[in-house]
């Protein structure tokens, strides 16, 4: 680590009165150096807490002047450490968390440091909702700039498909707006590779009516019921119901032993009287009902917070998988994951998440329409390895990479078979099979952006030739 020492860094000349600079060993510093994953925390030389876009611009110019590395922190969820800087500056956007709603235009404006719970609670006052994530303490910036899947994705597409404009601070400190009407190249890049081009300080989203409650059920099954649950998941995808979403997870549940449990999460954007029959085949398996309720959309987005709270050491990685999902694939995933967490008790809070998103509205958008390159007729799988002891860092990180690589290898083989047989659509054929927000930040640009990489590389040379924004996939 290189400690940066400039006499006037404590004031960072020109920053607004509502902004702040936190130095090591201060209470403010200790609060804002923390991340969702303790394993992703790095000791910045100082932390800037801008209160407005102009503060962000001045901070970038300051870092440029002294050739300082810097990282940007919104929600701080990246387990790769991309929101932290070892010895440089951390630009923490948490004071820029304002959310406003235009009910007549059905739009939502969120500042770059807002969390999805800020968006959910404000939009709810007007009977509206945005396509957001599935964990409400995630930052709007990271999720949006990397694409963004959520409960409303089957009906309305990705978060970026509902993004109307983004305000950026560029590498030279200039403040610009990117949309379909201005700086169109930057707007294209922002939707999928946005962290590579500047600091996003404001987002304008299309909102959707959400006056009704949603319904969800969290169901526990016995291990021997895995074939039936996977069979249901494949049939679920054939139905293609855009008001629905289905997850399968393996994770430890209190009062159900030391091994990971087989859990299914059912979601429906509507009342129980409509939703319950839709999932009838699942209930016929007689699961243990952990949760079943109608609730506000904002409450749904908080449902998984209990298992994914701050303060533990985490490493996550993901891969796509094709439908129908093979039982043999899931059985191997289940067995290898279970063996690891049973033999490493400190990692028994880890989980596997298998996501079934009806994808029709995703693949209606061409792969090259935005920088995001993971559209396809497939699902996403995510490993979140979780532990507490620093001495297990290498073991857990290596394991999550190994497990994910196995799924990625099978995905690519299956995809090649479909291509050879002519049984794949053009969008899916170009899909990379990895969701960047599942910590693909350190990946090579050509791997993460596929057909969109050449254009992104060209734009990177135009907007950030010195690669100041270097915490995302490597474009140059």
C-alpha positions in Angstrom: 0.0 0.0 0.0 1.2 3.5 -0.8 -0.1 6.2 1.6 -0.9 9.4 0.0 0.2 12.5 1.9 -0.8 15.9 0.8 -1.1 18.6 3.5 -4.4 20.0 2.2 -6.1 16.6 1.5 -8.2 17.0 4.6 -10.1 19.9 3.1 -9.8 19.0 -0.6 -10.1 22.6 -1.7 -13.4 23.5 -3.4 -15.6 20.7 -2.1 -19.0 21.9 -0.9 -19.8 22.4 2.8 -22.2 19.4 2.7 -19.4 17.1 1.4 -16.6 15.7 3.6 -13.1 14.1 3.5 -12.4 11.3 5.9 -8.9 10.4 7.0 -7.6 7.1 8.4 -8.4 6.4 12.1 -11.4 8.8 12.1 -14.9 7.6 12.9 -16.1 8.7 9.5 -13.3 6.8 7.8 -14.0 3.6 9.7 -17.7 3.8 8.8 -17.2 4.4 5.1 -14.3 2.0 4.5 -16.6 -0.9 5.2 -18.1 -3.0 2.4 -20.7 -5.7 2.0 -17.9 -8.2 1.9 -15.2 -7.6 4.5 -12.8 -9.4 2.2 -13.3 -6.6 -0.3 -12.2 -3.8 2.0 -8.9 -2.0 1.2 -7.2 0.8 3.1 -7.7 4.0 1.1 -5.5 6.9 2.0 -8.6 9.1 2.3 -12.3 8.9 1.5 -14.2 11.7 -0.2 -17.9 12.0 0.4 -19.2 14.3 -2.3 -22.6 16.0 -1.8 -23.1 17.0 -5.4 -21.9 16.3 -8.9 -19.6 19.3 -8.8 -17.9 17.8 -5.8 -17.3 14.6 -7.8 -15.8 16.6 -10.6 -13.4 18.4 -8.3 -12.4 15.1 -6.7 -11.5 13.6 -10.1 -9.5 16.7 -11.0 -7.7 16.4 -7.7 -6.9 12.8 -8.3 -5.7 13.6 -11.8 -3.4 16.3 -10.5 -1.6 14.0 -8.1 -1.8 10.8 -10.3 -3.9 9.1 -7.6 -5.7 5.8 -8.1 -9.3 6.0 -7.1 -12.3 3.8 -6.7 -16.0 4.7 -6.6 -18.3 3.2 -3.9 -22.1 3.2 -4.3 -23.6 0.3 -2.5 -20.3 -1.5 -2.0 -21.5 -4.9 -3.1 -18.7 -5.9 -5.4 -16.8 -8.8 -3.8 -13.9 -8.2 -6.3 -12.9 -5.1 -4.4 -13.7 -2.8 -7.3 -15.2 -0.2 -5.0 -12.1 0.0 -2.9 -8.6 1.5 -3.5 -5.5 0.3 -1.7 -3.6 3.5 -0.9 -5.5 5.7 -3.3 -8.8 7.6 -2.9 -12.2 6.3 -2.4 -15.1 8.4 -3.7 -18.1 7.4 -1.6 -21.4 8.6 -3.1 -23.6 7.8 -0.1 -24.4 11.4 0.5 -25.8 11.6 -3.0 -28.9 9.4 -2.4 -31.8 11.7 -3.4 -34.7 10.1 -5.3 -37.5 12.1 -7.0 -40.6 10.8 -8.8 -42.5 12.5 -11.7 -45.8 10.7 -11.3 -47.3 12.2 -14.5 -44.3 11.3 -16.7 -43.8 8.0 -14.8 -40.1 8.6 -14.4 -37.8 8.2 -11.4 -34.6 10.2 -10.9 -32.0 8.6 -8.5 -28.7 10.1 -7.5 -25.6 8.0 -8.0 -25.3 7.0 -4.3 -28.9 5.9 -3.8 -29.7 2.4 -2.8 -32.6 0.4 -4.3 -34.5 0.7 -1.0 -34.5 4.5 -1.5 -36.0 4.1 -5.0 -38.5 1.5 -3.9 -39.8 3.5 -1.0 -40.2 6.8 -2.9 -41.8 5.2 -6.0 -44.2 3.3 -3.8 -45.8 6.6 -2.7 -47.0 7.1 -6.2 -48.1 3.5 -7.0 -45.0 3.1 -9.2 -41.9 0.8 -9.2 -38.7 0.6 -11.1 -37.0 -2.5 -12.5 -34.4 -2.9 -9.7 -32.5 -5.8 -8.1 -33.5 -8.5 -5.7 -31.6 -7.1 -2.7 -32.6 -3.6 -1.7 -29.3 -2.5 0.0 -27.6 -2.8 -3.4 -26.5 0.5 -5.0 -28.4 1.7 -8.0 -25.2 2.6 -9.8 -23.5 -0.7 -9.9 -26.6 -2.7 -10.7 -27.6 -0.3 -13.5 -24.3 0.2 -15.2 -23.7 -3.6 -15.3 -27.1 -4.4 -16.8 -29.5 -5.2 -13.9 -31.8 -8.2 -13.4 -34.7 -8.0 -11.0 -38.2 -9.2 -10.1 -39.8 -7.1 -12.9 -37.3 -8.1 -15.6 -39.5 -10.8 -17.2 -42.2 -8.1 -17.8 -40.0 -5.0 -18.5 -36.5 -6.2 -19.4 -33.2 -5.3 -17.7 -32.6 -2.2 -15.6 -30.7 -0.7 -18.6 -33.7 -1.3 -20.8 -35.6 1.1 -18.6 -32.8 3.7 -18.3 -33.6 7.0 -20.1 -30.6 9.1 -19.2 -27.5 9.1 -17.0 -25.4 12.0 -15.8 -21.7 11.4 -15.9 -18.5 13.0 -14.6 -15.8 12.1 -17.2 -12.1 11.6 -16.8 -11.4 15.3 -17.4 -13.9 16.4 -14.8 -16.5 17.4 -17.4 -20.1 16.9 -16.5 -22.3 15.5 -19.3 -25.7 13.8 -19.8 -26.0 10.7 -22.0 -29.3 9.6 -23.5 -30.8 8.6 -26.8 -30.8 12.3 -27.6 -27.2 13.4 -26.6 -23.9 11.7 -26.3 -25.5 8.6 -27.7 -22.3 6.6 -27.9 -21.7 7.1 -24.2 -25.3 6.2 -23.5 -24.8 2.9 -25.4 -21.6 2.2 -23.4 -23.2 3.1 -20.1 -25.8 0.4 -20.5 -23.6 -2.6 -19.6 -20.1 -1.2 -19.3 -20.9 2.1 -17.6 -18.3 1.8 -14.8 -15.5 2.0 -17.4 -16.3 5.5 -18.6 -16.9 7.8 -15.7 -18.7 8.3 -12.5 -22.5 8.2 -12.9 -24.0 10.8 -10.6 -27.7 10.6 -11.6 -30.0 8.1 -13.4 -33.4 8.7 -15.0 -35.5 5.6 -15.2 -38.8 4.7 -16.7 -41.3 3.7 -14.0 -44.1 1.2 -14.1 -47.4 1.1 -12.3 -47.3 -1.1 -9.2 -50.4 -0.4 -7.3 -51.1 -4.1 -6.4 -49.2 -6.2 -3.9 -47.0 -9.1 -5.1 -47.1 -12.7 -3.9 -44.2 -14.9 -2.9 -43.5 -18.2 -1.4 -40.3 -19.6 0.0 -40.5 -23.4 0.1 -38.1 -26.1 1.5 -37.8 -29.5 -0.1 -36.0 -32.6 0.9 -32.9 -33.5 -1.1 -34.5 -36.5 -2.8 -37.1 -34.1 -4.3 -34.4 -32.3 -6.4 -35.4 -34.0 -9.6 -39.0 -32.9 -9.2 -38.1 -29.3 -8.4 -35.7 -29.1 -11.4 -38.4 -30.6 -13.6 -40.8 -27.9 -12.4 -38.3 -25.2 -13.2 -38.0 -26.4 -16.8 -41.8 -26.5 -17.2 -41.9 -23.0 -15.6 -39.7 -21.6 -18.3 -41.9 -23.2 -21.0 -44.8 -21.2 -19.6 -43.0 -17.9 -20.2 -45.3 -16.0 -17.8 -43.8 -12.4 -17.6 -45.4 -11.7 -14.2 -43.5 -14.5 -12.6 -40.0 -15.5 -11.5 -38.5 -18.6 -10.0 -35.4 -19.3 -8.0 -33.8 -22.5 -6.7 -31.2 -22.1 -3.9 -29.0 -24.3 -1.8 -28.4 -22.7 1.6 -28.4 -23.5 5.3 -31.8 -22.8 7.0 -32.1 -22.5 10.8 -33.7 -25.5 12.5 -33.1 -27.8 9.5 -29.7 -29.2 10.2 -26.2 -28.4 9.2 -26.4 -29.2 5.5 -27.6 -26.8 2.9 -31.4 -27.0 2.3 -33.1 -27.2 -1.1 -35.2 -24.0 -1.3 -37.5 -22.7 -4.0 -38.6 -19.1 -4.2 -41.7 -18.4 -6.2 -42.7 -14.8 -7.2 -45.8 -13.5 -8.9 -46.7 -9.9 -9.6 -50.3 -10.2 -8.6 -52.6 -11.6 -5.9 -52.4 -15.0 -4.3 -55.6 -16.2 -5.9 -53.9 -15.9 -9.3 -50.4 -16.9 -8.3 -51.1 -20.0 -6.2 -52.7 -22.0 -9.1 -49.7 -21.0 -11.3 -47.3 -22.8 -8.9 -49.7 -25.6 -8.1 -47.4 -28.4 -9.3 -44.7 -27.2 -6.9 -47.1 -27.3 -4.0 -48.2 -30.8 -4.9 -44.7 -31.9 -3.8 -45.7 -31.0 -0.2 -42.8 -28.7 0.7 -42.3 -27.0 4.1 -43.6 -23.5 3.7 -41.1 -21.1 5.2 -42.8 -18.0 3.9 -46.0 -17.4 1.9 -47.6 -14.0 1.7 -48.8 -11.1 -0.4 -46.6 -8.1 0.3 -45.6 -4.7 -1.1 -43.1 -4.8 -3.9 -40.7 -2.9 -1.6 -41.0 -5.7 1.0 -40.3 -8.3 -1.7 -37.0 -6.5 -2.5 -36.0 -6.8 1.2 -36.9 -10.4 1.6 -33.5 -11.9 1.0 -31.6 -9.2 3.1 -31.7 -11.5 6.1 -29.3 -14.0 4.5 -27.2 -11.4 2.7 -26.3 -8.9 5.4 -23.2 -6.8 5.7 -20.1 -7.8 7.7 -19.1 -11.2 6.5 -16.4 -12.2 4.0 -17.8 -13.1 0.6 -16.8 -14.0 -2.9 -19.3 -14.4 -5.7 -19.1 -15.6 -9.2 -21.7 -16.6 -11.8 -22.4 -18.4 -15.1 -25.2 -18.9 -17.5 -26.9 -22.3 -18.0 -29.2 -23.4 -20.8 -32.7 -24.7 -20.7 -33.9 -27.3 -20.1 -31.5 -27.4 -17.1 -30.1 -30.9 -16.8 -30.6 -32.8 -13.6 -27.1 -34.2 -13.7 -25.7 -30.7 -13.8 -27.6 -29.6 -10.8 -26.9 -32.8 -8.9 -23.2 -32.2 -9.4 -23.5 -28.6 -8.3 -25.4 -29.6 -5.2 -23.1 -32.4 -4.2 -19.8 -30.4 -4.7 -21.2 -27.3 -3.0 -22.6 -29.3 -0.1 -19.3 -31.3 0.4 -17.3 -28.1 0.6 -19.5 -26.2 3.1 -19.9 -29.3 5.3 -16.1 -29.8 5.4 -15.5 -26.1 5.9 -17.9 -25.2 8.8 -16.9 -21.5 8.6 -18.3 -21.3 5.1 -21.7 -22.9 5.9 -23.5 -19.6 5.3 -22.6 -19.8 1.6 -25.3 -20.3 -1.0 -26.0 -21.2 -4.6 -28.7 -19.4 -6.5 -30.2 -20.7 -9.7 -32.3 -18.0 -11.5 -35.2 -18.7 -13.8 -36.1 -15.5 -15.6 -38.6 -15.7 -18.4 -36.5 -14.2 -21.1 -38.7 -13.2 -24.0 -38.4 -9.4 -23.3 -34.7 -9.7 -22.9 -33.9 -11.2 -26.3 -36.2 -8.9 -28.2 -33.4 -6.4 -27.8 -30.4 -7.1 -30.2 -27.1 -8.0 -28.5 -25.5 -4.9 -30.0 -28.2 -2.5 -29.0 -26.4 -1.8 -25.7 -23.0 -2.7 -24.4 -24.4 -5.4 -22.2 -23.7 -8.7 -23.9 -25.4 -11.3 -21.8 -28.8 -11.4 -23.4 -29.9 -14.9 -24.2 -32.5 -17.7 -23.9 -30.7 -19.0 -20.7 -30.6 -18.5 -17.0 -28.0 -17.3 -14.5 -26.4 -19.3 -11.7 -24.6 -17.6 -8.9 -22.3 -18.9 -6.1 -21.9 -16.7 -3.1 -19.2 -18.2 -0.9 -19.4 -16.7 2.7 -17.0 -17.1 5.6 -15.6 -15.2 8.6 -11.9 -16.2 8.9 -9.3 -14.3 6.8 -7.2 -17.4 6.6 -9.9 -19.0 4.4 -9.8 -16.2 1.8 -7.7 -18.1 -0.7 -9.5 -21.4 -0.2 -13.0 -20.0 -0.6 -12.1 -17.7 -3.6 -10.4 -20.6 -5.4 -13.4 -22.9 -4.8 -15.9 -20.4 -6.1 -13.8 -19.9 -9.2 -13.5 -23.7 -9.7 -17.2 -24.4 -9.3 -18.2 -21.6 -11.6 -15.7 -22.6 -14.3 -17.3 -26.0 -14.4 -20.7 -24.5 -15.1 -19.3 -22.1 -17.6 -17.6 -24.9 -19.5 -20.8 -26.9 -19.8 -22.7 -23.8 -20.9 -20.3 -23.2 -23.7 -20.3 -26.8 -24.8 -24.1 -26.9 -24.9 -24.3 -23.6 -26.7 -21.9 -24.9 -29.4 -24.0 -28.0 -29.8 -27.1 -25.8 -30.3 -25.3 -23.6 -32.8 -24.1 -26.7 -34.8 -27.7 -28.0 -34.8 -29.1 -24.6 -35.9 -31.3 -24.5 -32.8 -30.3 -21.2 -31.4 -31.5 -17.6 -32.0 -29.1 -14.9 -33.1 -29.2 -13.0 -29.8 -28.5 -16.1 -27.7 -25.7 -17.2 -30.1 -23.9 -13.9 -29.4 -24.5 -14.0 -25.6 -21.4 -14.4 -23.5 -23.0 -16.5 -20.8 -21.8 -14.5 -17.8 -23.4 -11.6 -15.9 -20.8 -9.0 -15.2 -22.4 -7.9 -11.9 -21.7 -11.4 -10.6 -18.2 -10.1 -10.2 -16.8 -10.2 -13.7 -15.2 -6.9 -13.0 -11.6 -8.1 -13.3 -12.3 -10.0 -16.5 -10.9 -9.3 -19.9 -13.0 -7.0 -22.0 -13.4 -9.3 -25.0 -14.6 -12.1 -22.6 -17.1 -9.9 -20.9 -18.5 -7.9 -23.9 -18.1 -10.3 -26.8 -19.4 -8.7 -30.0 -19.5 -5.3 -28.4 -15.9 -5.3 -27.3 -14.4 -3.6 -30.4 -16.8 -0.6 -30.2 -16.2 -0.4 -26.4 -12.4 -0.3 -26.9 -12.7 2.5 -29.4 -15.0 4.5 -27.1 -12.7 3.9 -24.1 -9.8 5.4 -26.1 -12.0 8.4 -26.8 -13.4 9.0 -23.3 -10.7 7.6 -21.0 -7.5 6.9 -22.8 -5.4 7.0 -19.6 -7.7 4.3 -18.1 -8.5 6.2 -15.0 -11.7 4.2 -14.5 -9.9 0.9 -14.3 -11.9 -1.1 -11.8 -14.2 -2.7 -14.3 -13.5 -5.2 -17.1 -10.2 -4.4 -19.0 -11.1 -2.5 -22.2 -7.5 -1.2 -22.9 
